[in-house]
Amino acid sequence: MVRALAWYGGFLLLTALTGSVGQRADPLTLPAPEYAHSVRLDGDIILGGLFPVHARGERGAPCGELKKEKGIHRLEAMLFAIDLINKDPDLLPNVTLGARILDTCSRDTYALEQSLTFVQALIERDSSDVRCASGELPIFAKPDKIVGVIGAAASSVSIMVANILRLFKIPQISYASTAPELSDNTRYDFFSRVVPPDSYQAQAMLDIVTAMGWNYVSTLASEGNYGESGVEAFVQISREVGGVCIAQSLKIPREPRPGEFDKIILRLLETPSARAIVMFANEDDIRRVLDAAKRNNQTGHFLWVGSDSWGSKISPVVQQESVAEGAITILPKRASIEAFDRYFKSRSLSNNRRNVWFAEFWEENFVCKLGMHGKRPGSPKKCTGLEKVGRDSSYEQEGKVQFVMDAVYAMAHALHRMHRDLCSGFPGLCPRMSNIDGKELLGYIRNVSFNGSAKTPVVFNENGDAPGRYDIYQYQNTNRSAEYRIIGHWTDHLHLNIDAMNWASEDPAVPISVCSLPCQMGERKKVVKGVPCCWHCERCEGYQYQASEFTCQLCPYEQRPDRNRTGCQPIPIIKLEWHSPWAVVPIFIAILGILATTFVVVTFVRFNDTPIVRASGREMSYVLLTGIFLCYFITFPMMAAPGVAVCSFRRIFLGLGMCFSYAALLTKTNRIHRIFEQGKCSVAAPRFISPASQLVITFSLISVQLMGVFVWFVSDPPHTIVDYGEQRTQDPRNSRGVLKCDISDLSLICSLGYSILLMVTCTVYAIKTRGVPETFNEAKPIGFTMYTTCIIWLAFIPIFFGTAQSAERMYIQTATLTVSLSLSASVSLGMLYMPKVYIIILHPEQNVPKRKRSFKAIVTAATVTNKLSHLASERPNGEVKTELCESVDNSTASTKTTYVSYTNHAI
């Protein structure tokens, strides 16, 4: 809609100038014959030119101060290029190029008015209603027919002018307009440019920001097509590529109010982490932004990234060297044209009268005044005309000179090919080129390809854009001077020499401009909603590791996080070592027990036929000693490294030793109980009390245990497992996998349960036979043994199962189990056999045969004893003892212990 209004306004202005709406107009007011504000060169083919010779005016004035570099240098570059083309016999031979160059005054509306000059020749005039004051018909000066336009500089000016030129099919080639909007071939189909669009520049600047590691930046744009479209392209590409977030996007007003730039600096400081400022602004705005940063004491804080409007210009950084230090700028790849330097330095007031603004340039450049009509009334000195550019004033070729010349040459090459095709062999312009078709010329322009003034290829794509080629600069303040230095280039991708960069701080490291610092290893990013470059770092806890930048995952059950939590590693596997204190004590007890058991066995074998050994029941004693030995022996398989063989030994011998011991003791106590219970009713001996019967009963009880073990082997063959849950601590660094046999607590209870059942049963019989005199049997020692054993296993149960959740579970349970087994064996060994060994070794005189008693005498003695036990509660102790002695054997007065053997009595 805005462009339509602009076109319509242009038509209204055009019709007003031509008087086509029927109004009278004075022909002297028409701009066609007025050349005071334009440069005109005659020629066979006329090219238009638009240059910002003057800055934008203030307070309503259309034009302001002269622009020496961006205006005069560029204008002279076009004139110089035309001179070279006209002298070139191979390019447009016999055809002379002319020019009509206008001043845009850096204002789009003023440029629109000026550009109407280019289309006057294409408008048919109706002069029937126009009369001079004398009544005569006016004579109109024939306007120059413009076949193509070189310019403009600013994108906003080019957009405004392009809307008019496309209506009249006049091709346009810009040397400096870079707005991405101009790449729209449907709206600006007659527009081309020899500089790359800002979409390439925005990509290059994004690549620079990314290479610096800056992911949090602010943007700053001058109001207008160039600044706004440049920032828009940068933001759009950054969103598509990702990795860079925009903290703020600020705009510099076209007509800034006082204090506006200080407000902009304060706004930028609201996000202090975003130190990098991407700028698409004109040089005047750049200079004022730097000055505001300096006033607000922000020297060294901001990291400037400037577009080609900053480039390598000196004017934006004059007296702002400190605050501009470290600024990275971009500029289309260019070269200084030495021939132009020689040409421009040779220009003087006398040989350059064709440039109507050169006199004004002379005054500005040499700070002098030319006569009474000079533009500098306050100048203290007069110009002599003998001053020389580069000798009496500083000179540096303006950066767009190369592109101005390339634009002129692109138009000339297109005309040359058109002339070759339409006027083949015809000297000069042929009739077919007398009225050049702009659309046809546009086709030739888009197909040109030649090496430009800097020896770089000049080509256009389908949208009329030049390829992207940029030099990357940094403004560096060395000890001697401040200057722009090339630090890289961009051609489709970035080449940057970071080592060649200098910064305002003494730290050689690249300054940071990030919202959040990178997370440490083992930490994940928790992104702030809506701002992907800002995050909080969260540590991967427990058994989690950093699976990606944003996630933590649990390690597999058999693994734990590594030191940096960037991966998982196997959990160390441990087992009970022989040198562990938890193993040393049980092994020491077991060794002592084995030695003691071996000593008892050897003693019994050595004195196998002595009365004490025979009275103990040799067969059952050896069975019991075997069980005691196995109880000690099981300690070693329990401490050994788990394996199939070790696990098999554990299953077999864990309950077998107790089974041997308590099966033998149960058989003994049961035999005693049956003998004396039988004696209450009859003097006949009970059945199955012979040694052979006792062995059969004992091994029958043992076979139940062996059968259970066999079933266990078949249903679940022994194997090892690694238990990672037993020592899975809160801190993964302390977690361990325990190598163990696959014996669950339930299996352990079942394995020991049968032996414990035998032990409890044996204890019950021991209690029942507690009244049998110790003179006749081992009932009381067996009773004490069982009572003590029960106490040991009652203590074992809470210790074993109460430590199931302990990190030291394996050590505590294994040690508790083995020590309990050893203590049980030690109690049996100590109470049942050590007294006998003591007599056999130290008092052999007591180990002598005594007279044998008949079974009847034994039963009679037991019956008397039972009767007396009832009297014990009714009489004094001395009377009971006296009666007992008299009743048993009046003829025996000896106090020595008498061992009575009844093992060989017949049933």
Helices and strands as residue ranges (DSSP letters): H 2-18, G 27-29, E 38-41, E 45-51, E 54-56, E 63-66, I 68-73, H 74-87, E 97-103, H 108-119, G 120-122, E 146-150, H 155-165, G 166-168, E 172-174, G 180-183, E 191-193, H 198-212, E 216-222, H 225-241, E 245-252, H 260-268, E 276-280, H 283-295, E 303-306, G 315-317, H 321-324, E 328-332, H 338-345, H 358-366, H 401-422, G 431-433, H 438-446, E 450-451, E 457-458, E 470-477, E 482-490, E 494-496, G 498-500, E 523-528, E 531-539, E 544-546, E 552-554, E 559-561, E 568-570, E 573-574, H 581-606, H 611-615, H 618-633, H 635-639, H 644-681, H 691-715, E 720-727, G 732-734, E 736-741, H 745-768, H 779-802, H 809-832, H 834-842, G 844-846, H 855-871, H 877-888
